[in-house]
Amino acid sequence: MTVFKKIVKYFFISVIALANAIIIFRVVLTLNKNELKSIEPTDSLAAAYAENGDLEVLTNKFVNDISTNRSFTAYSFAYVPAAGEAQITVRINRGEYKKVSLGEGGEFSFALRDAKTDELTGGEILAVKDWMMYRYFRVSFPCGELKEDGSYGLILLANGGAEDELIVHHKDQDFSSRSLTSGEQKAISQN
């Protein structure tokens, strides 16, 4: 009987260890924010860069990096005032992506919402990358001027309406400034 108890004991220890390893693995996967985090070249960025090679990039951390209904997460917000363009990286679990993209219309898109006026600025998907169980999108918004004292939300539009939203800039946040990286400068100058 003692051999049986040992087998059962080690079996349960193995199951618990495996479950913990899976949870830790999933947590580590969700912390990856290295995909599509650089600014992608666009015509408006190339024109602004040709006019002034020292473009200011405004960024801020998100108050919450997961959307209200937990459909997507976003990071790497970059707003270039000289180009009147903002770019954001959006990550969607592929299961959620299939659910959203296989709805009524079969299409989805992103929009930037000005909380003060409820005006929507449609986004253009510049790059898509799959990694593990996630699909990443680098999305550009020709938003003109983003006011530091304004609030802006990233909206996932699908099935004829707004599916989910994430606040990307809150009126009480301050933008921080950075310059273009050498890789971003090279990509934009070649556009």
C-alpha positions in Angstrom: 0.0 0.0 0.0 2.9 2.4 0.6 4.1 2.1 -3.0 0.6 3.0 -4.2 0.4 6.0 -1.9 3.8 7.2 -3.2 2.7 6.9 -6.8 -0.5 8.8 -6.1 1.5 11.5 -4.2 4.0 11.9 -7.0 1.2 12.0 -9.6 -0.6 14.8 -7.8 2.7 16.7 -7.3 3.4 16.3 -11.0 0.0 17.5 -12.0 0.3 20.6 -9.8 3.8 21.4 -11.0 2.6 21.1 -14.7 -0.4 23.4 -14.0 1.9 26.0 -12.4 4.3 25.8 -15.3 1.5 26.3 -17.8 0.3 29.3 -15.9 3.8 30.8 -15.6 4.3 30.2 -19.4 1.0 32.0 -20.2 2.0 35.0 -18.0 5.4 35.3 -19.6 3.7 35.2 -23.1 1.4 38.0 -22.2 4.3 40.2 -21.0 5.9 40.2 -24.5 5.6 43.7 -25.8 8.5 43.6 -28.3 6.5 42.8 -31.5 5.8 45.7 -33.9 6.8 48.4 -31.4 8.7 50.6 -33.8 7.0 53.3 -35.9 6.1 52.0 -39.3 6.8 54.4 -42.3 3.8 56.1 -43.9 3.5 58.9 -46.5 2.7 61.6 -43.9 5.7 60.6 -41.7 8.0 60.6 -44.8 6.8 64.1 -45.8 7.3 65.4 -42.2 10.7 63.7 -42.0 11.8 65.2 -45.3 10.8 68.7 -44.0 12.5 68.2 -40.6 14.6 65.1 -39.9 14.4 65.7 -36.1 10.8 64.6 -35.5 9.4 64.7 -32.0 7.5 61.5 -31.0 5.1 61.8 -28.1 4.2 58.7 -26.1 2.5 57.8 -22.8 1.9 54.6 -20.9 -1.7 53.3 -20.9 -3.7 53.5 -17.7 -4.9 50.0 -18.5 -3.4 47.9 -21.3 -6.3 45.5 -21.7 -9.6 46.6 -23.3 -12.9 46.9 -21.4 -14.3 43.6 -22.6 -10.9 41.9 -22.6 -10.9 41.4 -26.4 -7.5 43.0 -27.1 -4.5 44.6 -25.5 -2.5 47.5 -26.8 0.9 49.1 -26.3 3.6 51.2 -28.0 1.6 54.3 -28.5 3.5 56.9 -30.6 2.1 60.3 -31.8 4.1 62.4 -34.2 2.5 65.9 -34.2 4.4 67.1 -37.3 2.8 64.3 -39.3 -0.5 64.5 -37.5 -0.4 60.7 -37.0 -0.6 58.3 -34.1 0.4 54.6 -34.2 -0.5 51.9 -31.8 0.3 48.2 -31.6 -2.7 46.0 -30.9 -2.5 42.3 -29.8 -5.4 40.0 -30.1 -5.6 36.3 -29.1 -6.1 34.3 -32.3 -9.3 32.7 -30.9 -10.7 36.2 -30.2 -9.5 37.3 -33.7 -11.5 34.5 -35.3 -14.6 35.3 -33.3 -14.5 38.9 -34.2 -13.5 38.5 -37.9 -16.0 35.7 -38.5 -19.0 37.7 -37.2 -21.7 39.3 -39.4 -19.6 41.3 -41.8 -16.4 39.2 -41.6 -14.4 42.4 -41.2 -13.1 44.4 -38.3 -11.2 47.6 -38.0 -9.8 50.0 -35.4 -10.7 53.6 -34.8 -9.4 56.3 -32.5 -12.3 58.1 -30.6 -12.0 61.6 -29.2 -13.9 61.3 -25.9 -14.8 65.0 -25.9 -16.4 65.1 -29.4 -17.0 61.3 -30.0 -15.4 61.8 -33.4 -13.9 58.6 -34.8 -10.7 58.5 -36.9 -10.4 55.3 -38.8 -7.2 53.4 -38.6 -5.1 51.8 -41.2 -3.4 48.5 -40.4 0.2 48.9 -41.5 1.7 45.6 -40.4 0.5 42.2 -39.1 2.5 39.6 -37.3 1.7 36.3 -35.7 3.6 35.1 -32.7 2.6 32.0 -30.7 -1.2 32.3 -30.0 -1.4 36.0 -30.7 -1.9 38.2 -33.8 -0.3 41.7 -33.6 -1.3 44.7 -35.6 0.5 48.0 -36.1 -2.3 50.6 -36.7 -1.9 54.1 -37.9 -4.4 56.9 -37.3 -4.3 60.2 -39.3 -5.7 62.0 -36.3 -4.4 65.5 -36.9 -3.8 67.2 -33.5 -4.1 65.2 -30.3 -4.5 67.5 -27.4 -2.7 66.7 -24.2 -5.7 67.6 -22.1 -8.0 65.4 -24.3 -8.9 61.7 -23.8 -8.7 59.2 -26.6 -9.9 55.6 -26.9 -8.9 52.9 -29.2 -12.0 51.1 -30.5 -12.4 47.7 -32.1 -15.1 48.0 -34.7 -16.8 44.7 -35.8 -20.2 43.2 -36.5 -21.7 46.6 -37.3 -20.5 48.5 -34.3 -18.1 49.0 -31.5 -17.0 45.7 -29.9 -14.5 47.0 -27.3 -12.5 50.0 -26.3 -9.2 50.8 -24.6 -8.2 54.3 -23.3 -4.9 55.2 -24.9 -4.6 58.7 -23.5 -6.3 60.2 -20.5 -6.8 64.0 -20.1 -4.8 63.9 -16.8 -1.8 62.2 -18.4 1.2 64.0 -19.8 2.9 63.0 -23.0 6.6 62.2 -22.8 8.8 63.0 -25.7 11.4 61.0 -27.6 13.2 61.1 -30.9 13.0 58.7 -33.7 15.3 55.7 -33.3 18.0 55.2 -36.0 16.0 52.2 -37.4 12.8 54.3 -37.6 14.7 57.1 -39.3 16.1 54.7 -41.9 12.7 53.1 -42.6 11.0 56.4 -42.9 13.7 57.9 -45.1 13.4 54.9 -47.5 9.6 55.2 -47.8 
